[in-house]
Amino acid sequence: MKALRKEYGLTQEDLAMKSGVGLCFVRNLEQGKSSLRIDKVNQLLDLFNYELTATKKQ
C-alpha cells in the first residue's frame, strides 16, 4: 500500500481522507499489522481500482 500511495503522490493523511478510513488504520496497514478489516482495506484499494478477495485453498 505504501508504494502504491507514494506512486500516486499521496500522504498517509491524503489517503485516509480520500478513502474515508482513519489515519491510524492507514499507518497500521503500512506497518504490517496482522489483523485488519478486509472491508476497510478494500476501501483504500478502491481508490486505485484494486480489491482484496478470498480464494479457496487448493
Backbone atoms as SQL, in Angstrom:
CREATE TABLE atoms (id INTEGER PRIMARY KEY, chain TEXT, resi INTEGER, resn TEXT, atom TEXT, x REAL, y REAL, z REAL);
INSERT INTO atoms VALUES
  (1, 'A', 1, 'MET', 'N', 0.823, -1.184, 0.000),
  (2, 'A', 1, 'MET', 'CA', 0.000, 0.000, 0.000),
  (3, 'A', 1, 'MET', 'C', 0.866, 1.246, 0.000),
  (4, 'A', 2, 'LYS', 'N', 1.931, 1.218, 0.770),
  (5, 'A', 2, 'LYS', 'CA', 2.795, 2.388, 0.847),
  (6, 'A', 2, 'LYS', 'C', 3.360, 2.758, -0.524),
  (7, 'A', 3, 'ALA', 'N', 3.847, 1.761, -1.267),
  (8, 'A', 3, 'ALA', 'CA', 4.415, 2.019, -2.590),
  (9, 'A', 3, 'ALA', 'C', 3.347, 2.573, -3.534),
  (10, 'A', 4, 'LEU', 'N', 2.155, 2.018, -3.478),
  (11, 'A', 4, 'LEU', 'CA', 1.064, 2.479, -4.329),
  (12, 'A', 4, 'LEU', 'C', 0.666, 3.910, -3.960),
  (13, 'A', 5, 'ARG', 'N', 0.596, 4.175, -2.679),
  (14, 'A', 5, 'ARG', 'CA', 0.255, 5.525, -2.201),
  (15, 'A', 5, 'ARG', 'C', 1.290, 6.532, -2.689),
  (16, 'A', 6, 'LYS', 'N', 2.559, 6.173, -2.559),
  (17, 'A', 6, 'LYS', 'CA', 3.620, 7.093, -2.990),
  (18, 'A', 6, 'LYS', 'C', 3.636, 7.275, -4.503),
  (19, 'A', 7, 'GLU', 'N', 3.327, 6.206, -5.232),
  (20, 'A', 7, 'GLU', 'CA', 3.261, 6.290, -6.689),
  (21, 'A', 7, 'GLU', 'C', 2.243, 7.348, -7.129),
  (22, 'A', 8, 'TYR', 'N', 1.165, 7.476, -6.365),
  (23, 'A', 8, 'TYR', 'CA', 0.120, 8.448, -6.668),
  (24, 'A', 8, 'TYR', 'C', 0.369, 9.803, -5.995),
  (25, 'A', 9, 'GLY', 'N', 1.489, 9.924, -5.298),
  (26, 'A', 9, 'GLY', 'CA', 1.850, 11.193, -4.673),
  (27, 'A', 9, 'GLY', 'C', 0.979, 11.591, -3.499),
  (28, 'A', 10, 'LEU', 'N', 0.492, 10.604, -2.756),
  (29, 'A', 10, 'LEU', 'CA', -0.389, 10.872, -1.618),
  (30, 'A', 10, 'LEU', 'C', 0.358, 10.697, -0.302),
  (31, 'A', 11, 'THR', 'N', 0.011, 11.506, 0.666),
  (32, 'A', 11, 'THR', 'CA', 0.488, 11.294, 2.031),
  (33, 'A', 11, 'THR', 'C', -0.456, 10.306, 2.706),
  (34, 'A', 12, 'GLN', 'N', -0.068, 9.823, 3.868),
  (35, 'A', 12, 'GLN', 'CA', -0.962, 8.952, 4.626),
  (36, 'A', 12, 'GLN', 'C', -2.257, 9.689, 4.955),
  (37, 'A', 13, 'GLU', 'N', -2.143, 10.964, 5.282),
  (38, 'A', 13, 'GLU', 'CA', -3.318, 11.764, 5.612),
  (39, 'A', 13, 'GLU', 'C', -4.240, 11.901, 4.400),
  (40, 'A', 14, 'ASP', 'N', -3.645, 12.145, 3.217),
  (41, 'A', 14, 'ASP', 'CA', -4.447, 12.239, 1.993),
  (42, 'A', 14, 'ASP', 'C', -5.220, 10.947, 1.751),
  (43, 'A', 15, 'LEU', 'N', -4.515, 9.826, 1.867),
  (44, 'A', 15, 'LEU', 'CA', -5.124, 8.535, 1.615),
  (45, 'A', 15, 'LEU', 'C', -6.276, 8.272, 2.582),
  (46, 'A', 16, 'ALA', 'N', -6.049, 8.568, 3.846),
  (47, 'A', 16, 'ALA', 'CA', -7.099, 8.370, 4.850),
  (48, 'A', 16, 'ALA', 'C', -8.322, 9.218, 4.524),
  (49, 'A', 17, 'MET', 'N', -8.109, 10.478, 4.195),
  (50, 'A', 17, 'MET', 'CA', -9.227, 11.375, 3.923),
  (51, 'A', 17, 'MET', 'C', -9.968, 10.972, 2.650),
  (52, 'A', 18, 'LYS', 'N', -9.255, 10.666, 1.590),
  (53, 'A', 18, 'LYS', 'CA', -9.893, 10.332, 0.314),
  (54, 'A', 18, 'LYS', 'C', -10.649, 9.003, 0.366),
  (55, 'A', 19, 'SER', 'N', -10.181, 8.069, 1.204),
  (56, 'A', 19, 'SER', 'CA', -10.815, 6.756, 1.262),
  (57, 'A', 19, 'SER', 'C', -11.877, 6.653, 2.352),
  (58, 'A', 20, 'GLY', 'N', -11.841, 7.558, 3.320),
  (59, 'A', 20, 'GLY', 'CA', -12.833, 7.531, 4.387),
  (60, 'A', 20, 'GLY', 'C', -12.474, 6.617, 5.545),
  (61, 'A', 21, 'VAL', 'N', -11.203, 6.243, 5.642),
  (62, 'A', 21, 'VAL', 'CA', -10.756, 5.460, 6.806),
  (63, 'A', 21, 'VAL', 'C', -9.890, 6.364, 7.675),
  (64, 'A', 22, 'GLY', 'N', -9.622, 5.902, 8.874),
  (65, 'A', 22, 'GLY', 'CA', -8.828, 6.698, 9.789),
  (66, 'A', 22, 'GLY', 'C', -7.339, 6.641, 9.483),
  (67, 'A', 23, 'LEU', 'N', -6.637, 7.694, 9.866),
  (68, 'A', 23, 'LEU', 'CA', -5.196, 7.762, 9.677),
  (69, 'A', 23, 'LEU', 'C', -4.492, 6.617, 10.405),
  (70, 'A', 24, 'CYS', 'N', -4.970, 6.280, 11.576),
  (71, 'A', 24, 'CYS', 'CA', -4.388, 5.175, 12.351),
  (72, 'A', 24, 'CYS', 'C', -4.485, 3.869, 11.561),
  (73, 'A', 25, 'PHE', 'N', -5.601, 3.661, 10.869),
  (74, 'A', 25, 'PHE', 'CA', -5.767, 2.455, 10.068),
  (75, 'A', 25, 'PHE', 'C', -4.735, 2.405, 8.947),
  (76, 'A', 26, 'VAL', 'N', -4.534, 3.515, 8.257),
  (77, 'A', 26, 'VAL', 'CA', -3.547, 3.583, 7.176),
  (78, 'A', 26, 'VAL', 'C', -2.158, 3.257, 7.720),
  (79, 'A', 27, 'ARG', 'N', -1.811, 3.831, 8.840),
  (80, 'A', 27, 'ARG', 'CA', -0.498, 3.581, 9.451),
  (81, 'A', 27, 'ARG', 'C', -0.340, 2.115, 9.843),
  (82, 'A', 28, 'ASN', 'N', -1.367, 1.537, 10.437),
  (83, 'A', 28, 'ASN', 'CA', -1.311, 0.127, 10.825),
  (84, 'A', 28, 'ASN', 'C', -1.136, -0.776, 9.610),
  (85, 'A', 29, 'LEU', 'N', -1.847, -0.471, 8.543),
  (86, 'A', 29, 'LEU', 'CA', -1.741, -1.257, 7.318),
  (87, 'A', 29, 'LEU', 'C', -0.329, -1.191, 6.755),
  (88, 'A', 30, 'GLU', 'N', 0.215, -0.005, 6.673),
  (89, 'A', 30, 'GLU', 'CA', 1.552, 0.157, 6.111),
  (90, 'A', 30, 'GLU', 'C', 2.637, -0.446, 6.994),
  (91, 'A', 31, 'GLN', 'N', 2.368, -0.564, 8.275),
  (92, 'A', 31, 'GLN', 'CA', 3.340, -1.161, 9.190),
  (93, 'A', 31, 'GLN', 'C', 3.186, -2.672, 9.294),
  (94, 'A', 32, 'GLY', 'N', 2.219, -3.227, 8.566),
  (95, 'A', 32, 'GLY', 'CA', 2.072, -4.671, 8.520),
  (96, 'A', 32, 'GLY', 'C', 1.298, -5.298, 9.661),
  (97, 'A', 33, 'LYS', 'N', 0.415, -4.538, 10.285),
  (98, 'A', 33, 'LYS', 'CA', -0.411, -5.106, 11.357),
  (99, 'A', 33, 'LYS', 'C', -1.134, -6.340, 10.819),
  (100, 'A', 34, 'SER', 'N', -1.127, -7.398, 11.594),
  (101, 'A', 34, 'SER', 'CA', -1.628, -8.686, 11.108),
  (102, 'A', 34, 'SER', 'C', -3.149, -8.821, 11.115),
  (103, 'A', 35, 'SER', 'N', -3.846, -7.999, 11.848),
  (104, 'A', 35, 'SER', 'CA', -5.305, -8.134, 11.884),
  (105, 'A', 35, 'SER', 'C', -5.960, -6.808, 11.502),
  (106, 'A', 36, 'LEU', 'N', -6.435, -6.771, 10.261),
  (107, 'A', 36, 'LEU', 'CA', -7.108, -5.590, 9.741),
  (108, 'A', 36, 'LEU', 'C', -8.428, -6.003, 9.102),
  (109, 'A', 37, 'ARG', 'N', -9.389, -5.132, 9.115),
  (110, 'A', 37, 'ARG', 'CA', -10.682, -5.429, 8.495),
  (111, 'A', 37, 'ARG', 'C', -10.562, -5.368, 6.981),
  (112, 'A', 38, 'ILE', 'N', -10.985, -6.427, 6.320),
  (113, 'A', 38, 'ILE', 'CA', -10.886, -6.516, 4.867),
  (114, 'A', 38, 'ILE', 'C', -11.723, -5.429, 4.191),
  (115, 'A', 39, 'ASP', 'N', -12.887, -5.116, 4.742),
  (116, 'A', 39, 'ASP', 'CA', -13.710, -4.078, 4.117),
  (117, 'A', 39, 'ASP', 'C', -13.006, -2.726, 4.109),
  (118, 'A', 40, 'LYS', 'N', -12.259, -2.434, 5.161),
  (119, 'A', 40, 'LYS', 'CA', -11.529, -1.168, 5.216),
  (120, 'A', 40, 'LYS', 'C', -10.326, -1.185, 4.277),
  (121, 'A', 41, 'VAL', 'N', -9.668, -2.333, 4.172),
  (122, 'A', 41, 'VAL', 'CA', -8.566, -2.460, 3.218),
  (123, 'A', 41, 'VAL', 'C', -9.099, -2.213, 1.812),
  (124, 'A', 42, 'ASN', 'N', -10.253, -2.784, 1.504),
  (125, 'A', 42, 'ASN', 'CA', -10.846, -2.597, 0.186),
  (126, 'A', 42, 'ASN', 'C', -11.285, -1.150, -0.056),
  (127, 'A', 43, 'GLN', 'N', -11.656, -0.436, 0.990),
  (128, 'A', 43, 'GLN', 'CA', -11.965, 0.988, 0.842),
  (129, 'A', 43, 'GLN', 'C', -10.750, 1.727, 0.311),
  (130, 'A', 44, 'LEU', 'N', -9.584, 1.397, 0.860),
  (131, 'A', 44, 'LEU', 'CA', -8.345, 2.030, 0.413),
  (132, 'A', 44, 'LEU', 'C', -8.001, 1.602, -1.005),
  (133, 'A', 45, 'LEU', 'N', -8.061, 0.306, -1.250),
  (134, 'A', 45, 'LEU', 'CA', -7.696, -0.223, -2.557),
  (135, 'A', 45, 'LEU', 'C', -8.602, 0.285, -3.670),
  (136, 'A', 46, 'ASP', 'N', -9.847, 0.581, -3.336),
  (137, 'A', 46, 'ASP', 'CA', -10.804, 1.058, -4.326),
  (138, 'A', 46, 'ASP', 'C', -10.325, 2.339, -5.011),
  (139, 'A', 47, 'LEU', 'N', -9.587, 3.171, -4.291),
  (140, 'A', 47, 'LEU', 'CA', -9.057, 4.399, -4.880),
  (141, 'A', 47, 'LEU', 'C', -8.125, 4.104, -6.054),
  (142, 'A', 48, 'PHE', 'N', -7.485, 2.941, -6.009),
  (143, 'A', 48, 'PHE', 'CA', -6.506, 2.565, -7.029),
  (144, 'A', 48, 'PHE', 'C', -7.047, 1.498, -7.983),
  (145, 'A', 49, 'ASN', 'N', -8.358, 1.256, -7.900),
  (146, 'A', 49, 'ASN', 'CA', -9.032, 0.266, -8.742),
  (147, 'A', 49, 'ASN', 'C', -8.546, -1.172, -8.492),
  (148, 'A', 50, 'TYR', 'N', -8.312, -1.495, -7.226),
  (149, 'A', 50, 'TYR', 'CA', -7.951, -2.850, -6.805),
  (150, 'A', 50, 'TYR', 'C', -8.946, -3.312, -5.755),
  (151, 'A', 51, 'GLU', 'N', -8.982, -4.620, -5.498),
  (152, 'A', 51, 'GLU', 'CA', -9.756, -5.144, -4.368),
  (153, 'A', 51, 'GLU', 'C', -9.085, -6.418, -3.876),
  (154, 'A', 52, 'LEU', 'N', -9.260, -6.675, -2.605),
  (155, 'A', 52, 'LEU', 'CA', -8.745, -7.869, -1.957),
  (156, 'A', 52, 'LEU', 'C', -9.888, -8.868, -1.878),
  (157, 'A', 53, 'THR', 'N', -9.656, -10.087, -2.360),
  (158, 'A', 53, 'THR', 'CA', -10.703, -11.107, -2.311),
  (159, 'A', 53, 'THR', 'C', -10.140, -12.394, -1.716),
  (160, 'A', 54, 'ALA', 'N', -11.038, -13.200, -1.193),
  (161, 'A', 54, 'ALA', 'CA', -10.673, -14.500, -0.653),
  (162, 'A', 54, 'ALA', 'C', -10.792, -15.544, -1.747),
  (163, 'A', 55, 'THR', 'N', -9.865, -16.464, -1.756),
  (164, 'A', 55, 'THR', 'CA', -9.936, -17.580, -2.707),
  (165, 'A', 55, 'THR', 'C', -9.784, -18.892, -1.940),
  (166, 'A', 56, 'LYS', 'N', -10.393, -19.913, -2.458),
  (167, 'A', 56, 'LYS', 'CA', -10.344, -21.220, -1.829),
  (168, 'A', 56, 'LYS', 'C', -8.958, -21.839, -2.013),
  (169, 'A', 57, 'LYS', 'N', -8.443, -22.420, -0.936),
  (170, 'A', 57, 'LYS', 'CA', -7.159, -23.108, -0.995),
  (171, 'A', 57, 'LYS', 'C', -7.300, -24.353, -1.862),
  (172, 'A', 58, 'GLN', 'N', -6.251, -24.695, -2.522),
  (173, 'A', 58, 'GLN', 'CA', -6.290, -25.902, -3.370),
  (174, 'A', 58, 'GLN', 'C', -5.562, -27.043, -2.728);
